[in-house]
Amino acid sequence: MNPRSAHPAVSRALLTGFALAALLDLLSLAVGYDPAHIVTKPLLMPLLAAYAALRGAPRLLVAALLCGWGGDTLLLSDADPAFLAGMACFAAGHLCYLALFRTYGGPKRAPRVRAGLLVAGYAVALAFTVTLLWPDLPADLRVPVAGYSALLTAMAGAAATRLGLVAGVGGALFMVSDTLIATGVADWPQPPRPDFWIMLTYVAAQFLLVQGVLGTLAERRAPTAAYREVRSTTP
């Protein structure tokens, strides 16, 4: 079999594996079966990263997903050092996303006025959330959580302003997921099965960010491919 013809089948298999792992993980959280969650959670980002890589994703996207895998694995532990290390992994992932969005911002970039409004809205959301959480966070986590929240918000804002709706929704869902984690650390009242909602929004966020990046790359490549086709058929 031609290796190139195998890539679409392999990428579909990886995406199916990611979807199945996500479904099993969410079901395990919904019913409170932790052993299944411990097995399925570390599978999610490697499967999504492998899928993205086969689709021609930039290395920065793969790196961001693998940073997410590191954070996912570390946050399986309840120890404080593991929480801080996991947060550092996700922060590194957000830096990868920011560099990626700066390099690959596509034709769906928001107009300047709309981008300004989006940035202002994200800044207000950041200030409001950190102000509310600050008194209830453990003293040793206040500065790290505030710094991480600023980085996360910058990533979400860049996704919305530079890559368009799909990636923008992904960034917003990432904020929702991590805000749920922060409210749990602050010992605020939680919805039933909070880990289910955290993982649901997180998995959706990472998937939408990947789709947003891949869609933007496809749009950037399309004019070049069309031009080459015209040149190849021109006498």
Protein Blocks (a to p, Z undefined) as FASTA:
>chain_A
ZZklmmmmmmmmmmmmmmmmmmmmmmmmmnopaklmmmmmmmmmmmmmmmmmmnopafkl
mmmmmmmmmmmmmmmpcbfklmmmmmmmmmmmmmmmmmmmmmmocfklccfklmmmmmmm
mmmmmmmmmmmmmmmpcfklmmmmmmmmmmmmmmmmmmmmmnojmlmmmmmmmmmmmmmm
mmmmnopacdehkllmmmmmmmmmmmmmmmmmmmmmmmmmmmmmmmmmmmmmpZZ
